């Protein structure tokens, strides 16, 4: 992995991915500062017992205000390869998806207050970086959710709620952190999920649903840049 002490590095890390308490993959990622904002990259690999063993490589471009403007995804499942390219311009979002010889395109509104959620926990970092959620605070906003089977956009509404502030034990020692609950109104909060993030918004651990005994992803490597 790139040396986090190099110029422009914000942070780098590795998430351990679990399914029903069993390890089933990992995601390695890094965030870099650029002249115009930030670039985040990641590689996520899922292995059995995960129901969909696969590999995703992705690259996101963000403004200095952490607004996501470009997302490129290469998703490999067995012998099948899908390439998705998402772009924001002038309040509109455009997607081009290629799988085999099939090409699909998609376009829609992307107002300034909207967000993007993709299958990496860095999506939560991008969302939290644009909001100051104090204990008990709630933010609801439109979101473009990007995921399988086409890595296309599904418009939804998303709600973030800060439910707890405390100290979270990490491999590097205890850190100050906040716990958030994420849901998709009008669906009930009980159908959402929860996670702990440090004071900079990097997710430390997330859970399957609202039960903090059922880990989903855990940050096991975390290095900050200079």
C-alpha positions in Angstrom: 0.0 0.0 0.0 1.1 3.6 -0.6 3.1 5.1 2.1 0.7 7.3 4.1 3.6 9.7 4.8 3.7 10.6 1.2 2.5 14.1 0.0 -1.3 14.4 -0.2 -2.1 11.3 1.9 -5.1 11.8 4.2 -5.5 8.2 5.5 -5.2 4.6 4.4 -6.7 1.5 5.9 -8.2 -2.0 5.7 -11.6 -3.2 6.7 -12.3 -6.8 7.7 -15.7 -7.9 6.3 -17.9 -10.4 8.2 -21.0 -12.3 7.4 -23.0 -13.8 10.3 -19.8 -13.5 12.5 -17.5 -15.2 10.0 -14.7 -13.5 8.1 -15.5 -13.3 4.4 -13.3 -10.6 2.9 -11.6 -7.3 3.2 -11.4 -3.8 1.7 -8.2 -1.9 1.4 -8.5 1.9 0.7 -6.8 5.2 0.8 -7.8 8.9 0.6 -5.6 11.5 -0.9 -5.8 15.3 -1.1 -5.5 16.9 -4.5 -5.3 20.4 -5.8 -9.1 20.5 -6.3 -10.4 18.2 -3.5 -9.9 14.6 -2.7 -9.5 11.2 -4.5 -10.4 8.0 -2.7 -9.6 4.5 -4.1 -10.3 1.0 -2.8 -10.2 -2.7 -3.6 -12.8 -4.9 -2.0 -12.7 -8.7 -2.1 -15.4 -11.1 -0.9 -14.8 -14.8 -0.4 -16.9 -17.7 0.9 -18.9 -17.9 3.1 -20.1 -14.7 1.5 -23.0 -15.5 -0.9 -21.5 -13.5 -3.7 -17.7 -14.0 -3.9 -16.4 -11.1 -6.0 -13.9 -8.3 -6.4 -14.5 -4.6 -6.7 -12.0 -1.9 -7.5 -13.2 1.7 -7.3 -12.1 5.3 -7.6 -14.0 8.3 -6.3 -13.3 12.0 -7.0 -14.6 14.6 -4.6 -14.6 18.4 -4.3 -12.8 20.3 -1.5 -16.2 20.2 0.3 -16.4 16.4 0.0 -19.1 16.3 -2.6 -18.7 13.2 -4.8 -18.5 14.1 -8.5 -17.1 10.9 -10.2 -17.2 7.2 -9.3 -15.6 4.4 -11.4 -16.2 0.8 -10.5 -14.8 -2.4 -11.9 -16.7 -5.4 -10.5 -15.6 -9.0 -11.2 -17.8 -12.0 -10.4 -16.3 -15.2 -11.6 -15.7 -14.7 -15.4 -18.0 -11.8 -15.6 -16.7 -8.2 -15.5 -18.8 -5.1 -15.1 -17.5 -1.5 -15.5 -19.6 1.4 -14.2 -18.7 5.1 -14.7 -20.7 7.7 -12.8 -20.4 11.5 -13.4 -22.0 14.6 -11.9 -22.3 17.8 -13.9 -24.5 20.8 -13.6 -26.9 19.3 -11.1 -27.3 16.1 -13.1 -25.9 12.6 -12.6 -25.0 10.3 -15.5 -24.1 6.7 -15.4 -22.8 4.4 -18.1 -22.6 0.6 -17.3 -20.9 -2.0 -19.4 -21.3 -5.7 -18.9 -20.2 -8.1 -21.6 -21.6 -6.6 -24.8 -24.5 -4.9 -23.0 -24.4 -1.1 -22.3 -26.9 0.8 -20.2 -27.1 4.5 -19.5 -28.9 6.3 -16.7 -29.4 10.0 -16.0 -31.2 12.1 -13.3 -31.1 15.0 -10.9 -28.3 15.5 -8.4 -29.0 18.6 -6.4 -26.3 20.1 -4.1 -27.8 18.7 -0.9 -28.0 15.1 -2.3 -25.5 12.4 -1.4 -24.1 9.2 -2.9 -23.9 5.8 -1.2 -21.8 3.1 -2.6 -20.7 -0.3 -1.1 -17.7 1.1 0.9 -17.7 2.6 4.4 -15.9 5.6 3.0 -19.3 6.7 1.7 -20.2 7.4 5.3 -17.0 9.5 5.7 -18.1 11.6 2.7 -21.6 12.1 4.1 -20.4 13.0 7.6 -17.7 15.4 6.3 -20.5 17.6 4.9 -22.6 17.7 8.2 -22.0 18.5 11.8 -24.1 15.8 13.6 -24.1 16.4 17.4 -25.5 13.9 19.8 -29.2 13.6 19.1 -28.8 15.4 15.8 -30.7 14.2 12.7 -30.1 14.8 9.0 -32.4 13.5 6.2 -31.5 14.0 2.6 -31.9 12.5 -0.9 -29.3 9.9 -1.8 -28.2 8.1 -5.0 -27.6 4.5 -3.9 -25.2 2.5 -6.2 -25.0 -1.3 -6.0 -25.5 -4.7 -7.5 -26.5 -6.2 -9.8 -25.8 -3.4 -12.3 -24.0 -0.8 -10.1 -26.7 1.6 -11.2 -28.4 4.3 -9.2 -31.5 3.8 -7.1 -32.8 7.1 -5.7 -33.9 7.0 -2.0 -34.1 9.2 1.0 -31.6 8.6 3.8 -31.6 9.6 7.5 -28.5 9.8 9.7 -29.0 10.0 13.5 -26.2 10.4 16.1 -27.3 8.3 19.0 -24.2 7.9 21.2 -20.8 9.5 22.0 -18.1 7.7 23.8 -14.7 6.0 23.7 -14.2 3.2 21.2 -11.5 0.5 21.6 -9.3 0.1 18.5 -6.1 -1.9 17.8 -4.2 1.4 18.3 -5.9 2.2 21.5 -9.1 4.0 22.6 -10.4 6.9 20.6 -13.3 9.3 20.9 -16.1 8.3 18.6 -19.8 8.6 17.8 -22.3 6.0 16.9 -24.8 6.7 14.2 -28.0 4.9 13.0 -28.7 5.0 9.3 -32.2 4.3 7.8 -34.2 4.8 4.6 -37.5 6.7 5.3 -40.3 5.9 5.2 -39.0 2.5 6.1 -38.7 2.1 9.9 -35.4 2.7 11.6 -35.4 -0.9 12.8 -34.6 -1.9 9.2 -31.5 0.3 9.1 -28.0 -0.3 10.5 -25.6 1.3 12.9 -21.8 2.1 13.1 -19.2 3.8 15.1 -17.0 6.5 13.5 -14.1 8.5 14.9 -14.2 12.3 15.2 -13.0 12.7 11.6 -15.8 10.5 10.3 -13.8 7.4 9.5 -16.0 4.3 10.3 -14.4 2.1 13.0 -16.9 -0.7 13.0 -20.4 -1.3 11.6 -23.0 -3.9 12.4 -25.7 -6.0 10.7 -28.8 -4.1 11.6 -28.9 -2.3 14.9 -27.4 -5.1 17.0 -23.9 -4.0 18.1 -23.0 -7.7 18.8 -23.2 -8.6 15.1 -20.2 -7.0 13.3 -20.4 -6.3 9.6 -17.1 -4.4 8.9 -14.3 -3.7 11.3 -11.3 -1.3 10.7 -8.2 -3.4 11.4 -5.6 -1.1 9.8 -5.7 2.7 9.9 -2.9 5.1 9.2 -3.1 8.8 8.9 -1.1 11.0 6.6 1.1 14.0 7.6 
